[in-house]
Amino acid sequence: MNKIRLKINDKDIEVSTGTTLLDAARQMGVFIPTMCFQEGLPHFTSCMLCVVRDKNSGRLLPACSTLAEEGMDIDTDGQEVEDARRTALELLLSDHVGDCQGPCQRACPAHMNIPLMLRQIEYGNIRDALMTVKQTIALPAVLGRICPAPCEKACRRGQVDQPIAICLLKRVVADAHLTDDPPSIPERKPRTGKHVVVVGSGPTGLSAAYYLLQEGYDCTVMDERDKPGGLLRYGVPEIRLPRSVLDSEIDIIRHLGADFKMKIRIGKDIPLDSLSKDFDAVILALGEIQRETCDDFGLESTDAGIHVNIRTYETSMEGVFAGGNAVRAGRMAVRSVAHGRSMAFSVSRFLNNETRLDTDNPFHSRVNKLRPEEIESFVHLANQQKYRTFLNEGSVNVSPSEAVTPEQAALEAARCLHCECRKPDTCKLRQYAQVYRVHSHHFNGYDRKIIERIVHHPVVVYEPGKCIKCGLCVRITEASGEDLGLTFIGRGFNVRIGVPLNQTLDKALAKTAARCVEACPTGALAFKDGEHIDECAKL
């Protein structure tokens, strides 16, 4: 077989005749992004994300379909290539309609994965639901009683009848394991040998300790009060937050390995600079703090509190971090809990000398209020019952066994419209939009498309507004011999993917549902829920 020589990113390579630029780059270990390409299927050249530049001609070429030629000098990651890929993504997003996250998750200061929790409750997976909650919220039983529930104010079910009782369901999940003996303790990574001190045992400090301990750090929590809890113990009435609940969640942190040292006042009993010398890092979770106190500590201050780097929470003193009300006063404990978690991971990066920041905001496609006709397509898959009286606030401090049964909790969770994306972590459009820092509304017109949901298939949902017309599903159904399969319908800007002869999705994806869902680069084709993935794989 004849060979040809070319350059890719200024390095020579020899490939066989008939090799595409994409394959040539892969042979060199050079990554080129794609969305409409899949190994084993004929190329379609749709998304134009794989463009590269031939420096000899100055042309931009789709790498998935362009054959390598003798003497080519290919650039795969220069500025012109990056700009072209960004434009391609922005054009795709101009026709995209859908949310990456549900409005409930966006409204939660801790960004808890509420839709996932509700699915797990619906299917009776209470343990999994608890793990989902505790990924971002260290004190779910506490917050289930006192959180003002901004997530429920954003819940789209409220456009139909009443919002989902998210906060109460979170409490039900947490309470179910408060009485475990031994307590339900999350796994800890191997000990790092590094020791962090947390000053303040309110929601911010407790949350920081909870996540630091899981990362393998030793953690001492100091507080000037007699008992840990901060304003949770000394500022919230017992009738709203039973102390037994607070103590149970603090005990979990204690069982994780936290060493609580009470009746110690920083600045009086122990100077801050002394802590900095004795510990590898210091977290200040003191609650509201006065400018004079900041001056005494030798820290820069603002009108609101301690001055910190808003991305890392680090103060003007190296190795000293601050968050919660010590930085900006607020009334929501959930915000303080979120600060504590963010600080824990920021401290971990500091102690590991990592310069990468995980605090960069991920890309989000967002849809504002749904139109009445759109709401109907979401309600179709949800429990039709309205908000029930047994979930009224009057029962909030009753034990779950008396107030809400698992069956009742499952019914309430099933009312969720699941307006979020079902593939937020695997959607290539979202991933590359983040990588190339796109402006999602760069090419948007005045009117967005109507949101549709096609749900005729037993386990798959199709949302045309998220489809980028890559044709992967069309090629898969054709290659697999589906009787109907999927096809392109219409022409020009109005082209869409659909089922021939106005048939339903279940007849189109009789054999290839799982393959098409897996191949879809966005959330256009997705499983209705995770419980049916195995069932779908059999189709």
C-alpha positions as CSV (number, residue, x, y, z in Angstrom):
1,M,0.0,0.0,0.0
2,N,1.3,3.4,-0.9
3,K,2.5,5.7,1.8
4,I,2.2,9.5,2.0
5,R,4.1,11.9,4.2
6,L,2.7,15.0,5.9
7,K,3.1,17.2,9.0
8,I,0.7,17.5,11.9
9,N,1.5,20.2,14.4
10,D,5.0,20.5,12.9
11,K,5.8,16.8,13.3
12,D,6.3,14.4,10.4
13,I,4.1,11.4,10.0
14,E,3.8,8.7,7.3
15,V,0.3,7.1,6.7
16,S,-1.3,4.9,4.2
17,T,-3.2,6.2,1.2
18,G,-6.8,6.7,2.1
19,T,-6.2,7.7,5.7
20,T,-8.3,10.6,7.0
21,L,-6.6,13.5,8.8
22,L,-8.6,12.4,11.9
23,D,-7.1,8.9,11.8
24,A,-3.6,10.3,11.1
25,A,-3.8,12.6,14.1
26,R,-5.0,9.8,16.3
27,Q,-2.0,7.7,15.2
28,M,0.2,10.5,16.6
29,G,-1.8,10.7,19.8
30,V,-3.2,14.1,18.8
31,F,-6.8,14.7,20.0
32,I,-9.3,16.3,17.6
33,P,-12.8,16.8,19.0
34,T,-15.8,15.3,17.2
35,M,-19.5,15.0,17.7
36,C,-20.9,13.5,14.4
37,F,-18.2,10.9,14.0
38,Q,-18.3,7.3,15.2
39,E,-15.8,4.6,14.4
40,G,-17.3,2.0,12.0
41,L,-20.0,4.3,10.6
42,P,-19.6,6.3,7.4
43,H,-18.6,9.9,8.0
44,F,-21.3,12.6,7.7
45,T,-19.4,15.9,8.2
46,S,-22.1,17.6,10.1
47,C,-20.9,19.3,13.3
48,M,-17.7,20.8,11.8
49,L,-16.1,20.6,15.3
50,C,-13.2,18.6,13.9
51,V,-11.9,21.3,11.6
52,V,-8.2,21.6,11.2
53,R,-6.1,24.1,9.1
54,D,-3.8,23.2,6.2
55,K,-1.1,25.8,6.5
56,N,0.0,25.4,2.9
57,S,-3.4,26.4,1.5
58,G,-4.8,28.3,4.5
59,R,-8.0,26.2,4.2
60,L,-10.0,24.9,7.1
61,L,-10.8,21.2,6.6
62,P,-13.1,18.7,8.4
63,A,-10.6,16.1,9.7
64,C,-13.2,13.3,9.9
65,S,-13.7,13.2,6.1
66,T,-10.6,14.8,4.5
67,L,-8.0,12.4,3.3
68,A,-4.4,13.0,4.0
69,E,-2.4,14.2,1.0
70,E,1.3,14.2,0.3
71,G,3.0,17.4,1.8
72,M,0.1,18.6,3.9
73,D,1.1,20.8,6.8
74,I,-1.8,20.5,9.3
75,D,-2.4,22.6,12.4
76,T,-5.0,21.1,14.8
77,D,-5.0,23.6,17.7
78,G,-4.0,27.1,16.5
79,Q,-6.0,30.2,17.1
80,E,-7.8,30.1,13.8
81,V,-8.8,26.5,14.4
82,E,-10.0,27.3,17.9
83,D,-12.1,30.2,16.6
84,A,-13.7,28.1,13.9
85,R,-14.6,25.4,16.4
86,R,-16.1,28.0,18.7
87,T,-18.2,29.4,15.9
88,A,-19.4,25.9,15.0
89,L,-20.5,25.3,18.6
90,E,-22.2,28.6,18.8
91,L,-24.1,27.9,15.6
92,L,-25.2,24.5,17.0
93,L,-26.3,26.2,20.3
94,S,-28.3,28.8,18.4
95,D,-30.7,26.0,17.5
96,H,-30.5,24.2,20.9
97,V,-33.3,24.4,23.4
98,G,-32.9,22.8,26.8
99,D,-31.6,23.0,30.3
100,C,-28.3,21.5,31.4
101,Q,-29.5,21.7,35.0
102,G,-33.0,21.9,36.3
103,P,-33.9,25.3,37.8
104,C,-34.1,23.6,41.3
105,Q,-30.5,22.7,41.2
106,R,-29.4,26.1,39.9
107,A,-31.3,27.8,42.7
108,C,-29.8,25.7,45.4
109,P,-26.8,27.5,46.9
110,A,-25.1,24.1,47.3
111,H,-26.0,23.0,43.8
112,M,-27.3,19.7,45.1
113,N,-28.3,17.2,42.3
114,I,-32.0,17.4,43.3
115,P,-33.4,15.7,40.2
116,L,-31.1,12.6,40.8
117,M,-32.2,12.5,44.5
118,L,-35.9,12.6,43.5
119,R,-35.4,9.7,41.0
120,Q,-33.6,7.7,43.6
121,I,-36.4,8.3,46.2
122,E,-39.0,7.5,43.5
123,Y,-37.5,4.1,43.0
124,G,-37.0,3.4,46.7
125,N,-33.2,3.8,46.7
126,I,-33.0,5.8,49.9
127,R,-29.4,5.0,50.6
128,D,-28.3,6.2,47.2
129,A,-30.4,9.3,47.6
130,L,-28.6,10.0,50.9
131,M,-25.2,9.7,49.2
132,T,-26.4,12.0,46.4
133,V,-27.4,14.6,49.0
134,K,-24.2,14.3,51.0
135,Q,-22.1,14.8,48.0
136,T,-22.8,18.5,48.4
137,I,-24.7,18.9,51.7
138,A,-23.0,17.8,54.9
139,L,-26.0,18.4,57.2
140,P,-29.1,17.3,55.3
141,A,-31.3,16.5,58.3
142,V,-30.6,19.9,59.8
143,L,-31.2,21.8,56.5
144,G,-34.2,19.7,55.8
145,R,-35.8,21.5,58.8
146,I,-34.5,25.1,58.5
147,C,-33.6,25.7,54.9
148,P,-36.0,28.3,53.2
149,A,-36.0,26.1,50.2
150,P,-35.0,28.4,47.3
151,C,-35.1,25.2,45.2
152,E,-38.8,24.9,45.6
153,K,-39.4,28.5,44.6
154,A,-37.7,27.7,41.3
155,C,-39.5,24.3,40.8
156,R,-41.4,24.2,37.5
157,R,-44.0,21.9,39.0
158,G,-45.3,25.1,40.6
159,Q,-46.5,26.2,37.2
160,V,-48.8,23.2,37.2
161,D,-50.1,23.0,40.8
162,Q,-47.6,23.0,43.7
163,P,-43.8,22.6,43.8
164,I,-42.2,19.3,44.8
165,A,-41.6,19.1,48.6
166,I,-37.8,19.0,48.0
167,C,-36.7,20.1,51.4
168,L,-38.9,17.7,53.3
169,L,-37.9,14.8,51.1
170,K,-34.3,15.6,51.8
171,R,-35.1,15.5,55.5
172,V,-36.9,12.1,55.0
173,V,-33.8,10.7,53.3
174,A,-31.4,12.0,56.0
175,D,-33.6,11.0,59.0
176,A,-33.8,7.5,57.7
177,H,-30.2,6.9,58.6
178,L,-29.7,9.2,61.7
179,T,-30.4,6.2,64.0
180,D,-28.1,3.8,62.3
181,D,-25.8,2.0,64.8
182,P,-23.0,2.3,63.9
183,P,-23.6,5.6,62.1
184,S,-23.5,5.7,58.3
185,I,-20.0,7.0,57.8
186,P,-18.7,7.9,54.4
187,E,-15.4,6.4,53.2
188,R,-12.1,8.3,53.9
189,K,-9.2,8.4,51.5
190,P,-5.8,7.3,52.9
191,R,-4.5,9.8,55.5
192,T,-2.3,12.5,53.9
193,G,-0.4,13.2,57.1
194,K,-1.5,16.9,56.9
195,H,-3.6,18.6,59.6
196,V,-6.1,21.4,59.1
197,V,-7.7,23.4,61.9
198,V,-11.2,24.8,61.5
199,V,-12.0,27.7,63.7
200,G,-15.8,27.8,64.2
201,S,-18.2,24.9,64.5
202,G,-21.2,26.4,62.8
203,P,-22.6,25.1,59.4
204,T,-19.5,26.4,57.5
205,G,-17.0,24.9,59.8
206,L,-18.8,21.6,60.1
207,S,-19.2,21.3,56.4
208,A,-15.5,22.0,55.8
209,A,-14.4,19.4,58.3
210,Y,-16.8,16.8,56.9
211,Y,-15.3,17.0,53.4
212,L,-11.7,17.5,54.5
213,L,-11.8,14.4,56.6
214,Q,-13.1,12.4,53.6
215,E,-10.1,13.7,51.6
216,G,-7.8,12.1,54.1
217,Y,-6.8,15.2,56.2
218,D,-6.7,15.2,60.0
219,C,-9.0,17.9,61.2
220,T,-9.4,19.8,64.5
221,V,-12.5,21.9,65.0
222,M,-12.1,24.8,67.6
223,D,-14.9,26.9,69.0
224,E,-15.4,29.3,71.8
225,R,-18.8,27.8,72.8
226,D,-19.5,24.9,75.1
227,K,-20.8,22.7,72.3
228,P,-20.4,22.6,68.5
229,G,-23.1,23.9,66.2
230,G,-22.7,27.6,66.2
231,L,-25.9,29.4,65.3
232,L,-27.6,26.1,64.5
233,R,-27.5,25.4,68.2
234,Y,-27.5,28.8,69.7
235,G,-29.6,30.7,67.2
236,V,-32.3,28.3,66.0
237,P,-35.2,27.5,68.3
238,E,-35.5,23.9,69.5
239,I,-39.0,23.5,68.0
240,R,-37.5,24.2,64.5
241,L,-34.3,22.2,65.0
242,P,-34.3,19.4,67.6
243,R,-30.9,19.3,69.2
244,S,-30.9,15.5,68.9
245,V,-30.9,15.9,65.2
246,L,-28.1,18.4,65.2
247,D,-26.1,16.2,67.6
248,S,-26.6,13.1,65.4
249,E,-25.2,14.9,62.3
250,I,-22.3,16.3,64.3
251,D,-21.6,12.8,65.7
252,I,-21.2,11.6,62.1
253,I,-18.4,14.2,61.6
254,R,-16.9,13.1,64.9
255,H,-16.9,9.5,63.9
256,L,-15.2,10.5,60.7
257,G,-12.3,11.6,62.9
258,A,-12.9,15.2,63.7
259,D,-11.3,16.4,67.0
260,F,-13.5,19.0,68.6
261,K,-11.8,21.4,71.0
262,M,-14.3,23.7,72.7
263,K,-14.1,26.8,74.9
264,I,-11.1,28.1,72.9
265,R,-11.2,31.7,71.6
266,I,-8.8,32.5,68.8
267,G,-7.0,35.8,69.3
268,K,-7.4,35.4,73.1
269,D,-6.4,31.9,74.0
270,I,-4.5,31.1,70.8
271,P,-3.1,33.7,68.4
272,L,-4.0,33.2,64.7
273,D,-0.3,33.3,63.7
274,S,0.3,30.5,66.1
275,L,-2.3,28.3,64.4
276,S,-0.7,29.0,61.1
277,K,2.6,27.6,62.4
278,D,1.1,24.6,64.1
279,F,-1.3,23.4,61.3
280,D,-0.8,23.0,57.6
281,A,-3.9,25.1,56.9
282,V,-6.4,27.2,58.8
283,I,-10.1,27.7,58.0
284,L,-11.9,30.7,59.6
285,A,-15.6,29.9,59.9
286,L,-16.2,32.3,62.8
287,G,-19.6,33.8,61.8
288,E,-20.0,37.5,61.4
289,I,-16.7,39.3,62.2
290,Q,-15.9,43.0,62.9
291,R,-13.3,45.0,61.0
292,E,-11.4,45.5,64.3
293,T,-11.1,41.7,64.7
294,C,-9.7,41.4,61.2
295,D,-7.1,44.0,62.0
296,D,-6.2,42.2,65.2
297,F,-5.7,39.0,63.2
298,G,-3.6,40.8,60.6
299,L,-6.1,40.1,57.8
300,E,-7.3,42.4,55.1
301,S,-11.0,43.2,55.5
302,T,-14.0,44.6,53.5
303,D,-17.2,46.2,54.7
304,A,-18.8,42.8,54.7
305,G,-16.0,40.9,56.6
306,I,-12.7,39.1,55.9
307,H,-11.3,39.8,52.4
308,V,-10.8,36.6,50.4
309,N,-10.0,35.5,46.9
310,I,-13.5,34.8,45.7
311,R,-12.3,31.8,43.7
312,T,-10.2,30.1,46.4
313,Y,-11.4,31.6,49.7
314,E,-7.8,32.3,50.7
315,T,-7.2,35.4,52.8
316,S,-4.3,37.8,52.7
317,M,-2.4,35.4,55.0
318,E,-1.0,32.4,53.2
319,G,-2.6,29.2,54.2
320,V,-5.5,30.9,56.0
321,F,-8.9,30.5,54.4
322,A,-12.3,32.1,55.3
323,G,-15.9,31.6,54.3
324,G,-19.5,31.8,55.4
325,N,-20.7,34.8,57.4
326,A,-17.1,35.7,58.2
327,V,-16.8,36.8,54.6
328,R,-20.4,38.0,53.9
329,A,-23.3,37.9,56.3
330,G,-26.3,35.9,55.2
331,R,-29.2,34.1,56.7
332,M,-29.2,30.9,54.7
333,A,-27.4,28.0,56.4
334,V,-27.3,26.1,53.1
335,R,-25.1,28.9,51.6
336,S,-22.7,28.5,54.6
337,V,-22.6,24.7,54.1
338,A,-21.8,25.3,50.4
339,H,-19.0,27.6,51.4
340,G,-17.6,25.0,53.7
341,R,-17.5,22.4,51.0
342,S,-15.9,24.7,48.5
343,M,-13.2,25.7,51.1
344,A,-12.4,22.1,51.8
345,F,-11.6,21.4,48.2
346,S,-9.7,24.7,47.9
347,V,-7.6,23.8,50.9
348,S,-7.0,20.4,49.5
349,R,-5.6,21.9,46.3
350,F,-3.5,24.3,48.3
351,L,-2.0,21.5,50.3
352,N,-1.3,19.5,47.2
353,N,0.3,22.5,45.4
354,E,-2.3,22.3,42.7
355,T,-2.8,25.4,40.6
356,R,-5.9,24.1,38.7
357,L,-9.1,25.6,40.0
358,D,-12.3,23.5,40.1
359,T,-14.3,26.6,40.9
360,D,-14.7,27.6,37.2
361,N,-18.4,27.8,36.4
362,P,-19.4,25.0,34.1
363,F,-21.3,25.8,30.9
364,H,-25.1,25.9,31.3
365,S,-27.7,26.1,28.6
366,R,-30.8,27.6,30.2
367,V,-34.5,28.0,29.3
368,N,-36.6,30.4,31.2
369,K,-40.2,29.9,32.1
370,L,-41.8,27.1,30.1
371,R,-44.8,27.9,27.9
372,P,-48.2,26.3,28.8
373,E,-48.0,23.9,25.9
374,E,-44.5,22.9,26.8
375,I,-45.4,22.1,30.4
376,E,-47.9,19.6,29.2
377,S,-45.1,17.5,27.5
378,F,-43.3,17.4,30.9
379,V,-46.3,16.6,33.0
380,H,-47.1,13.6,30.8
381,L,-44.2,11.6,32.4
382,A,-44.8,12.7,36.0
383,N,-47.1,11.7,38.8
384,Q,-50.4,13.6,38.1
385,Q,-51.4,13.9,41.8
386,K,-51.2,17.4,43.3
387,Y,-49.4,18.4,46.5
388,R,-50.8,16.2,49.4
389,T,-51.8,17.4,52.9
390,F,-49.6,14.8,54.7
391,L,-46.6,16.8,53.5
392,N,-47.7,20.0,55.1
393,E,-45.2,22.0,57.2
394,G,-47.1,20.9,60.4
395,S,-45.4,17.5,60.2
396,V,-41.9,18.8,59.7
397,N,-40.5,17.7,63.1
398,V,-42.4,14.4,63.3
399,S,-40.3,11.3,62.7
400,P,-40.5,10.0,59.1
401,S,-42.2,6.8,60.3
402,E,-45.1,8.9,61.6
403,A,-45.2,11.6,59.0
404,V,-44.1,10.3,55.6
405,T,-43.9,6.7,54.6
406,P,-41.4,5.6,51.9
407,E,-44.3,5.0,49.6
408,Q,-45.6,8.5,50.1
409,A,-42.1,9.9,49.6
410,A,-41.8,8.0,46.4
411,L,-45.2,9.4,45.1
412,E,-44.1,12.9,45.9
413,A,-40.8,12.5,44.2
414,A,-42.5,11.1,41.2
415,R,-44.3,14.4,40.7
416,C,-41.0,15.9,39.5
417,L,-41.2,17.0,35.9
418,H,-37.5,16.2,35.3
419,C,-37.0,19.2,33.2
420,E,-33.2,18.9,33.6
421,C,-31.0,17.2,31.0
422,R,-30.8,13.5,31.4
423,K,-27.2,13.4,30.2
424,P,-25.6,16.5,31.8
425,D,-22.2,14.9,32.4
426,T,-21.8,13.1,29.0
427,C,-23.2,15.7,26.7
428,K,-20.4,16.6,24.3
429,L,-22.0,19.8,23.3
430,R,-21.8,21.0,26.9
431,Q,-18.3,19.7,27.4
432,Y,-16.9,21.4,24.3
433,A,-18.9,24.6,25.0
434,Q,-17.0,24.7,28.3
435,V,-13.6,24.0,26.7
436,Y,-14.0,26.6,23.9
437,R,-15.6,29.2,26.1
438,V,-18.6,29.8,23.8
439,H,-21.2,32.5,23.9
440,S,-24.3,30.4,23.8
441,H,-26.6,33.3,22.5
442,H,-24.2,34.6,19.9
443,F,-26.3,33.6,17.0
444,N,-29.7,33.4,18.7
445,G,-32.8,34.9,17.0
446,Y,-35.7,36.5,18.8
447,D,-37.9,33.4,19.2
448,R,-36.7,30.1,20.5
449,K,-38.1,26.8,19.4
450,I,-40.9,25.0,21.2
451,I,-39.7,22.4,23.6
452,E,-41.0,18.9,22.7
453,R,-40.7,15.5,24.3
454,I,-41.5,12.4,22.4
455,V,-42.1,9.6,24.8
456,H,-43.8,6.8,22.8
457,H,-40.8,4.5,23.4
458,P,-41.1,2.5,26.7
459,V,-37.6,3.5,28.0
460,V,-36.3,6.3,25.7
461,V,-37.3,9.9,25.5
462,Y,-36.5,12.0,22.4
463,E,-36.2,15.8,22.7
464,P,-35.8,17.3,19.2
465,G,-34.8,20.7,20.5
466,K,-31.5,19.2,21.8
467,C,-30.7,17.4,18.5
468,I,-27.8,18.7,16.5
469,K,-28.7,16.7,13.4
470,C,-25.4,14.7,13.5
471,G,-27.1,11.7,11.9
472,L,-25.5,9.1,14.1
473,C,-28.8,7.6,15.1
474,V,-29.9,7.6,11.4
475,R,-26.7,5.7,10.4
476,I,-27.0,3.3,13.3
477,T,-30.6,2.3,12.6
478,E,-29.8,1.9,8.9
479,A,-26.7,-0.2,9.5
480,S,-28.5,-2.4,12.1
481,G,-31.4,-3.2,9.8
482,E,-34.2,-1.5,11.7
483,D,-37.5,-1.9,9.8
484,L,-38.2,1.8,10.1
485,G,-35.3,3.4,11.9
486,L,-34.8,7.2,12.0
487,T,-34.3,9.6,9.1
488,F,-34.0,13.2,8.1
489,I,-37.3,14.9,7.6
490,G,-37.7,18.3,5.8
491,R,-35.0,20.4,4.1
492,G,-32.7,23.3,4.9
493,F,-33.0,25.1,8.2
494,N,-36.2,23.1,9.0
495,V,-34.6,19.7,8.7
496,R,-35.1,17.4,11.7
497,I,-34.6,13.8,12.8
498,G,-37.8,11.8,12.9
499,V,-39.5,8.5,12.3
500,P,-40.6,7.7,8.7
501,L,-44.3,7.6,7.7
502,N,-45.3,9.4,10.9
503,Q,-44.8,6.2,12.9
504,T,-43.9,6.2,16.6
505,L,-40.4,6.1,18.3
506,D,-40.9,2.6,19.7
507,K,-41.3,1.2,16.2
508,A,-38.2,3.2,15.0
509,L,-35.9,1.9,17.8
510,A,-37.1,-1.7,18.1
511,K,-33.5,-3.0,18.2
512,T,-31.1,-0.1,18.5
513,A,-32.4,2.0,21.3
514,A,-29.4,1.5,23.6
515,R,-26.9,2.1,20.9
516,C,-28.6,5.3,19.7
517,V,-28.8,6.7,23.2
518,E,-25.2,5.9,23.9
519,A,-24.1,7.4,20.6
520,C,-26.2,10.6,20.8
521,P,-23.7,13.4,21.6
522,T,-26.3,15.5,23.4
523,G,-29.3,14.8,25.6
524,A,-31.6,14.5,22.6
525,L,-31.9,10.8,22.9
526,A,-31.8,9.6,26.5
527,F,-33.1,6.9,28.9
528,K,-36.3,8.0,30.7
529,D,-34.6,6.9,33.9
530,G,-31.6,4.9,35.0
531,E,-33.8,2.0,36.2
532,H,-34.5,1.0,32.7
533,I,-31.0,1.0,31.2
534,D,-30.7,-2.8,31.4
535,E,-34.2,-3.2,29.9
536,C,-33.3,-0.9,27.1
537,A,-30.1,-2.8,26.3
538,K,-32.2,-5.9,25.5
539,L,-34.2,-4.0,22.8
